[in-house]
Amino acid sequence: MEALDTQIPFLYEETAFSKSPQYLRDIKAIEDENFPFEQLSIIAEQESWRKEINRPIYYIHKWWARRLGSVFRAIIISTFSPQGSDILKLFYQPLDLKGVKVFDPFMGSGTTIGEAIKLGATAIGRDINPVAYFLVKNALNKKDKHRIIESFEDIKKSVSDRIQQYYTTILENGETATVLYYFWVKYLPCPACTHPVDLFSSYIFSKHAYPNKFPQAQAICPNCENISTIHYNDNKIICHKCQSTFNPQIANVKGQKATCKHCSHTFSIVKAVQNYEKPPAHRMYAKLVLLKDGLKQYLPINEYDITLYESAKKELSSRSNAYPIVAIKPGYNTDQVLNYCYRYWHEMFNERQLLCLNILAEKIKKINDITIRDLFTCLFSGVLEFNNMFASFKGEGTGAVRHLFSHHILKPERTPLEANLWGTPKSSGAFSTLFESRILKAIDYCEKPFEIKVVQNKVKVVTEKLYGLSPAMGLEIVDSFDKISHNRTVYLDCGDSAEIDIHTESIDAIITDPPFFDNVHYSQLADFFYVWQRYLKSDKIISNETTRHPNEVQSSEISVFAERLQRVFCECYRVLKPDGLMVFTYHHSKAEGWQAILRAIVNSGLVIIAAHPIKSEMSVATPKSQANSPIDLDIIIVCRKRDRVELKASLADTLKLGVCHTDNQVRRFNVYQRHLSRNDVMVVFMAQIIKQLSWHPELEVTLDWLEAKGNQIQQYIEEIYVGQKPNKGSEQ
């Protein structure tokens, strides 16, 4: 492996920093206006479609707003490469940043940390949330694959049959079959007549992900609950068992209201739940079984299924301390579940799920090797995402289980899906299948990291894997800054990044992805996992009852967000070397979000040198697809210490320069057949505006100017958006 300091001579030079950005002697590639963001976005686009395959190391457990590894590899390389370097060429070369220290104060799923150690750097990561810390520690820790597989086989031998006995059924011919999934429906007593009302919005409970191509679907008869195979858009069918006629497209629920078929009373679902003063009850109505010949069959629930479930309830009640009992705290992301009268986290599971989780947890607790025990605790925690009564059925032809975080709130599911918790090769979201798809693939990637290269064949764009560019990733993780050696080291910590033990002016670069001003609070959602991690473990990191922290940066209040982010940025300023770069990715759809980031940057003593758009982590995601104009781009914001550059700024030129730079960057994307949405253009434009404003000596003046120019800014955004060059591709 060729050392990067050989290819990039400036790396260890002690050079004075010029006072004017126009005459910097040590400009880095990331500061250059010619940074190849449009070409790197093509690589990032390909990674984004199969992130968990292309970067499995960051996907061993759920985390929110994970960033693309290829983007951060490019950022790190460009941060330590001189202006004029061929970044695309360096991207596919084995580089060695030995002796360089990279710090990420908001490490999240660990993308910066992983990409830095692949490039030979020492990586320091900190996150205020213990769930994030725990997943990164398990992802990047040194692992013995052979011993991990041995431990899995021991778990399998001890508990798989005990769990699988609760996912069996008896067929009409008397044979036993494995149940892959149970289909449940919530029901409420009618407020008028007390008759139970099923909360079906449709009697079709299974169809293919691509119904036009595969039109077969499954419907339950509302009269006798028999299952009929139908065409997915049928609106009139006759049950072959009871001969009743019904429209499978229409059921008891429409929107937020339900109608009792017994007395025809229509009522508000949430009000009925609140009058009931406890979560809605559930009942099973169908199952998908795996037959001995390997085929699958949808069947109605029978007496055996009901008896089996009752036996699981009885077994659970006989166990003491079988699951964590922790209250759900109010918050933007938890209020909806509280409105449905869920008061405790364990109420999001049914009794069979709680029993099987307990069986599994008790075995994991007995693993002697703490590193292996932590890894299986992390796997166990990941299983929770798919095995709860907020999960639902995605359909045939795709991963069957839609996890509970498909929305950024805890949305009660009216027709939940209960998956086989241990799993089979034919199921998804189970302990055994996630061990294969998450843990083993992450270990393989750790041992032999690869990059993806975009190749155009005769038919379409494809990717190929390039190995041999990076050393193995698994390292012993140290627990303090003073334990860092000159060789490649990983130091991870959990806590407030506004107060860290890193020595002053000791960090070569800070590369991160801070939370942004929004209503999505990761800690409110992460508690779902944390209460179970705490149940299985006992150490200082998980001593608190919640992951919520008074200093976490995320806030829906703009002033609070800006103040907390500024605290962290000030600490980043302290630990960053005088000529070091602070680089982070950011986007926001509201002007307030840009005002907040500008305030935090300027008040912490930093100034923006460059702003480059880059492909974001998802091309399609539920929150984005709900937006009228989705944001598909992040902005790479490059900062230096203000006292290392000469401040020259004129508000009179700000809009003109913003338009010029934005138009240039948008057209560069257009050349590569990427037509930007209006919000993408807005993100690019706002980044260029705050870059110019960050140079101004008076922050409050610039903020007033930004607010006063709001309408004019929107006009320029519209003009640039409409004026894009036509291309052959669709709007991203």
N, C-alpha and C positions, 0 to 999 in steps of 0.2 A: 504494500500500500504506500502510495507516494504522499509524503507529508504536505499539508496545505501550506505550511510556512515556506516550503521550497517553491511551490507554484505561485504563492502570493507573498512576495518578499517583505511587504510592509508589516506583516503580522506582529513581529516582535521589535519593530523599530520604535524608538522613543523620539517622536517628532513633535515639534511645536505646532499648535493648531492656528491656522491663519484666522484673522479677525473678520474676514468677509467671505460669505459662502461662494461668491463668484471666484474667489482666488484660493480656495482650500487646496492645500498640498496633499491632503490625505483623504480625498473624497472616496467614499465607498460606492460600490455598484448599486446598493439599495437606495442611495441618494440621487442617483442619476435619473434624469427624465427619460432616458432610453431603456430603463429597466423593462425586460420583455414580459410584461404582465399578460399580454394577449396570448402569447405562445404558452406560457406557464398555465394559463387558464384552460387550455386544451387538455393538458395533462391532468389538471385538477378535476375537470369535467368527467374524464374517464374514471378517475378514482372515486368520484362522488356517487356513481351509479352502484358500485359494489364496495363500499367503504370497508365493511366488515371482512371482506375477502382480501382487499388490497392493503389494508393496514389492520390486521386482526388484533394486534397488540393493544390497540386503544379501545377495543370492543369486547373485553371480557365481562363488562358489567355496564349497565345503563348509566349514562350521564347525558347532560343536556348541552346543546350547542357545541358539539365536538367539531373541531376544525380539521381540515384536510392535511394529512402528513406531507404530501407533495408541496403544498404551499409553504409550510414551515421549513421544510428542507431548503427550498429556494430562498426563503428569507434569511436563514442562518448563513448559507453560502454567500449570499449577496452582502450580508452585514460584514463579513470578513474578507471580502474581495475588493480590489481596487477598481475605481472607475475604469470602464472600458473592458472589463473581463467578460468573456463569453460565458454567461451564466448557464445557458442551455447545455453547453459542452461540459462545464464543471458539474452540472446536475448529475450527469451520468459517469462521473469519474470517482474513484476511491480517494477521499480526502481525509486529512488528519489534522484536527484542531487541537492537538495536544497542548495542554497548559492553559487553554482558554476557558474562562468561566462564564457560563450562560445562566441567567436567573429568570425564572417565571414566577411572579407573585400570585398569579391566578391560574394554577396549573390544570384545573379541571380534570379531563381524562388523560392528561400527560403528553399531549402531542409535542409541545416544545421540548420536553425532557427527553422523550424517545428519539426525536430527530437529532437533537444535540449529541447524544451519546453515540448514535450511528455515525456521526461525523468526527468522533474522537474527542469531543469536548467534555469538560466536567460540567454536569448539569445540576442546578439547584432548583428545587420546586417546592412551593408552599401553597397551601389552600386552606381557607378558613373552615371548609366543610369536611368533616371526618370521613364521609362516604367517598368523596373524591380522593382524599389522601389514601384511603384503604385500597381503592381500586388501582391507583397508580403504583402503590407499593407492591401489590400482588402482580401487576403486569410486568414490572421491570426488575423484580427481585431475581436473584440467581436461582435457577431451578434444576432439579435432577429429574428429567423426564421419566426415567425408568422407575424411580421410587414413587413418583406421582401416579403412574399407571398402576403400580402395585397397590397403592392406597385406594385407588378407585375400585380395583378388583376386590379388595377387602370390604369396602363399603357395599359393593354389589352383592357379594356373597352373604353379607349380614342382613341387608335390609330390602333388597329388590323384591324378593318373593313376598315379604311381609307387606310391602306397599302394593304390589301388583294384585294381591288377593282382594283388594278393595276396588279393583278396576277389571272385574270379570263379570260375565253374565251367562245365563243359560238360554240357549236357543230353543226354538220349538221342537227340534229333533232331539233335544236332551244333551246336545254337545255343549262344552264350555268354550267361550270365546273371550278374547281380550277386548276391553272397551278402550277405544282411543279417546273419545270425547263424549261427555254428557252435555246435553242441551237443557238449559234451565230458563224459566221465565219468572219474573217478579209478579206478584199479585197483591191486590189490596181489597179490603172489604168495601163494598159500595157504601158511601155515606148515607144513601137513602134507604136501602133494603138489606144491607150487610152481606149480600151475596158476593162471593169472591170474584174479582175482575182481573183477568190476566192482562198484563201490559204488553200485548203484542201490537206492533204497528203494522205487521203483515204476517200472514200465515206461512209465507215462504221463509224457511229458516236456513236453507242452504242452496247456493247456486255457484256457478263457476265465476272466477275473477274476470273472465272474458266471455260473457254470456252470449254475445252475438255469434261467436265461433262455436261455443259449447253451450247450447241453450237448455240442457237438462237441469232441472231444479227439484227440490224437495219441499213439500208443503204438509202441514199438519191439519187434519180435519178439526174444525172447532166444535163439532158435535160429538165424535167418538174418539178423537185423537189418533186415528190411524194415519199412517204416512203414505202420501201419494207422490209418485214421480210425475212431474209436469213439465211443460215448457215455461221458461222463466217469466214470460209476459202473458201467460194465460190469465183471463179475468173471469172465467167460469169453468169450474170443474165439478165432477160428480165423484164423491168418495166411493171407491169400489167395495168398501166394507159396509157402510150404513146407508149408502145411496143418497145421502143428503147433497144438495147443491150449494156451492159457496164461491165467493170471489176471493182468491188467495191474496190479492193485492191489498185488500181492505180488512182491517181487524178492529180491535177495541180502542186503539190509541190513535189520535191524530194530533200532532204537535205536543203541547203540554197538557192535553186533556184526554180523559178516557170516558168511555160510555159503557154502562152496565147493560149487557144483553138480556138480563133478567127483567129489569124494570125500565130500561131506556134512559136512566138518569146519566147526565154528562157532568163531570166534575174535574176540578183541577187536581192533577196528580200530586204535586208537591204539597198542596194544602191538605189533601187527604193523608199523606204521609205524616205531616206535622200533627194532625189531629190524632193519628194513631200513636204518636210519640215514640216510635222505634222504627228501625229500617224495615222496608217492605219484606215480606216473606217470599220464599222461592219454592218452586217445585220443578222436578225433572219432567220432561215430556218426550224426549227422544235421546237416542245415542247413536254413535257411529262405531261399529265393531269391526275388528280385524278377524276374518275367518281363517281357518287352518290352511286354506289354499292360497292365502295372501291377498285375497280380494277384500274390499270393504263393503259394508252394508249398513244402511240407515234403518233403524228399528225403533218402535215405540218402547216406552218404559214398561216393564212388567213387574210382577210381585217380587221376583227375586231381586231386582234392582233396588226396590224400596226397602226390602228386608236387609239387604247388604248395607245400605246407607244407614239404617237404624242401628246396625251392629257397630258401625264406625262411630256413630254418636255415643253409643254406650261405652265403647272402649276409650274414647277421648275423655269422657266424664270421670273415668276411673283413674286418670293420670293427674298427678299434682304438678303445678307449675309447668303445664304442657305448652304454653305459649306466652309471649309477652303481653301484658295488659297495660297499655299506655294510651292516654287520652290524645285525641286529635285536637291540636290547637287551632284557633280561628286564624284566618288569613285569606288573602285574595285567592290563592290556589287550593284552599281547603274548604272555603265557605259553602260551595255547592254540595259537597258531601255531608257537611254538617246540616245543611238545610234538609237533607234526606234522613236526618236523625241518626246518622252514623256518629257515634261518640268515641269509639275506640278503634285503633288500627286493626285489631284482630277481627272486628265485625265485617271486614272486607273479604273474609274467607269463610267458606262453609266448614262444617265440622269434619268432613272427610279430609279436606285439604289441611286443616289444622292438625289432625291426627298424623297424617303422612309426613307433614313437615316436622312434627315432633319426633317421629321415628328416625328421620334422617338427621335431625339436629343432634339427637342424643348420640348417634354414632360418630358424627363429626367431632363432637366435643371430646371424644376419647382418643383422637389422634395425638400421639405424643410429640411429633415433630411440629413445632409451632409454625414454621414456614409453610409446611404442607397443610396444616390445620387451617391457617389463614386463607390459603388458596381455595380450599374446599368451602370455607365459610363464604368467600366471595362468590363462588359458583352457586352455593345455596341461596345467597341473597339475590343473584341474578334470576334464579328460578322463580322467585316470588312475582316477578314482573308479568309472567305468563300464567301463573297458577293462583288465581284469585277470582272473586265474583264480580270484578270490574272488567275482566277480559271478555272478548267476544270472538265470534267466528268470522274469519276473513273470507272463507269460501274455498271451493276446490281450485286446484291449479296454482296455489300459492302457499306460503307458510300459513297454516290453518288458524293460528292464534293471533288475534289482534290484541296487543298488550294494553295495559290500562293507561299508559302514557301516550297514546296516540293523539290525545288532546293535552294541552298544557295545564289542564285542571283535572281534578279527580272527579270525573263525570260518572255518576251511577249508571250502570248498564242494565237496561230493562230485560234483555235476553242474554244473560251471561253464558259463557262456555267454560265448562270444567274439563281441563285436560288431564290425561293420565300423567301423574306427577313424576313417576320414574321414567316412563316413556318406552317406546319401541322404535325400531328403525323407520317405521311408517308415521311417526308422530313428530310434533315440533314443540319447542318451548319446555322440554322436560329435563330432568337432572342428567340423565344419560346422554341425551342428544346434545345438550349444551356443553357437556364435558368434551364431546367430540368437536363440535363446531366452534366453540369459543376457546376452551382451555388448551386443547391439543394444537389447534391451529395457531394460537398465540405463542405457544412454546416453540413450535416449528419456525415461526417468523423470528422469534427472539434468537434462535440458533443460527438461522440463515435469512437475514433480512434481504429484501429485494425492492427494487423500484419498478414502476410500470412505465413502459415506453409506448408511445402512440405510433401505430403503423397503419398506413393506408394500403389495404390489399385491393384486389380487382373489384370487390363488391362494396366494402364498407371500411370504416375506421375500426381497428381492433387494437388490443394491447398485448404486449408480451412482457414477461418478467425478466428483469436483469439482476442476477445474483453477483456476489463478490465485490460489491461496492462498499460494504460496511462490515465491521467486525461484529461478532455476536453481541447481543444487547444485555443479556442477563448479568447483573453486577451485584456485589454486596452493597447494600444501601447503608450509608452512615447516618448518624442522628444528630450531628452538630457540624457547624462550619469549620471548627478547628480540627476535625478529623479528616478533612479533605486533603488528599495527597496531590503531588504534581501529576500523577497519572490520571487517566480517565476515572472519574468518581461520580457517584450519584448521592446527593444529599436531599432527602425529602423531609418535610415537616408539616405539621398541621397547626394552623393558628392565624392570627391577624397579621397580614403582610405589612401593616403600618408599624409593626414592632418586631424586628428580626435580629438575629445574632450575627449577621454578616458584617464583616469589617468594612469600615468606611473606604470608599474608592478602591474596592477590590474586585469588582465585577466588570468584565469586558463588554458585555452586552446584556440588556434586558429585553427579552422577546416574549410577548404574552398576548392574550386575548381577554381583556377585562369584561366583566359583565356590563350590560348596557341598561340604560334607564328604561325600565319596562315594568309590567305587572307580574311577569313570571319570576317567582322566587324559588330558586333551586332548593333551598333548605326546607321549604314547606313540603315539597314533593319528596326530597331525599329522606325525610323522616320515615316514610313508608318502608324503606330498606333498613334504615338505621336502628329502628327498634328491634329488628331481628338480629342484626349484627351484634348489637349490644347484648342480646339474649344469649348468643353463642360465645361471646368473648367477654373479657374483663381486663381492661388496661386503661391507662390515663387518657388515651385518645377518645375513648367512648364512655367516659364516666358521666357525662351529662345526659339528660333525658331527651334532648332534642339537638338537632344540628343547627338550629337557629342561633344566631349570634348578634348581639347589639351593634357590632361593627361591620357586619357583612355589607358589601358595597351595594348590592341590589336593593333598590327601593323604588316605589312608584312616586315618591316625592322628589322633584328635581333638585331642590336645594340639598336634601339629605344625600342623594346620590352623588352630587358634585363634591360635597364636603368629604364624604368617605373615600371617594376615589382620589381626591387630592391628598388625603393622609397617606395613602399607599404610594402615590406618585412622589411625594416628598421623601419618603423612605427610599424609594428607587433612586432618586437624585443623590441621596447620601452615599449609597453603596456603589453607584456607578463611577467608573474611572472618568477622569476629566474629559477625555476624548472618546468615551464610549458612546454607543448608540442605544437608545431605547426605541424599540419597534413593536407596534401592536396592531392588531386588526380590529376594525370597528365598522358598524353601520347603524343607521337609525332612520326611521321614516318621519320623525318629527324634528322641528327646529330646536325644541328644547333639549333634545338629546345631543345635538351638536354644540349648543351653548354650554351644556354641562361639561362636555369633554374639553372644550376650549378653556373653560375656567380652570379645570383641574390641571391641564398642561401648563398654562401660564403661571398660575399661583404656585406650582411646584418648582418653578425655575427652569422650565423646558421651553423649547421652541420647535415648531414643525419645520423640517427641512424638505420633506417630500411626502407625497400622498399618491399611492398607486392603487387602482382598482384591481381586484382579483376575484376569480370564481369562488363563491361561497360554498358552504358544506353540502347544501341540498339544492337540487333543481326543482324538486317537488316535495313539499311537506305540508301537513294539514294546516298549520297556522298561516303559511305563505299562500297556499292555494285558495284560502278564504279571502285573501286581500284582492282588491280590485287591480292593483298593479304590484306584483310580487317583487321582492328584492332578491336578486340572484348574485349580488356582488358584496364582498367585503372591501374595505379600504385598508391598505397597509400604510399606517401612519408612522413616519420616521422622525424621531426627535433627537436633538442634542441639548446639552446644557446651554442656557441662554448666555452665560458669561464667557462662553468659548466662541461666540460669534458676534458680529457687529449687527446691531438692530437698525435696519433701514426699511421703513414702511411708509406707505402713503395710502390713506383710505380712498383717495381719489382714483387710484389705479386698481383697487381691489376687484371690482366687478369686471373690468376689462380683462384683467389677467385671469380671473376665474373662468370667464367665458372662453378665452383662448385655450387655456389648458384643458378644460372640460371637453370642448369641441375636438381637440386633438386626441384625447384619450378615447372618446366615444368612436371617432372615425377609425382609430386603430383597431378597435373591436370589430367594427363593421367590415373591415378588410378581411377579417378571419370569420366572416359569416355569422357574427353574433350581433343581433339587433337587440338593443337594450330596452327594457321597460321604462316607463316614465320615472318610476321610483328609483330605478338603477341610475338613470341620468341625474336625478336629484341627489343621490348619495355621492356620485362623482363630483358634482358641482359644489355641494356643501363642504366636502373635504378640501377642495381647492380654495374655497372662501376662508375656511378657518385656518388653513395653512398661511394665507396672506395676513390674516388678522393676528395670528400668534406672534408676528414680528412687531406689532404695534406696542409702544411702551405703556399705554393706558388701557387696561382691560375693560373697565366699565364703559369707556368711550366706544370701544369696539363692539361690546355687547349691545349698547344702545343703537349703534349703527346697523348691526345685524338685524335687530328687530324692526328698525325703521325701513330697511330695504327689503322686507319680506315679500311684498307684492312684486317688486321688480325682479327679485331672484326667481320667483315662480314663473314670471314671464320668460326669462332667459332659459329656464329649464324646459319649458314647453317648446320654445323655438328650437333648441338643440335636439330635443326628442323628436319632434316632427321632421326636422331637417336631416335625419339620418339617411345614409345612402341605402337604397333598396338592396336586399340580398336574397339569396336562395333559401336561407333558413328561416325558421319561424322565430318570433320573439321569445327570448329565453325567459 
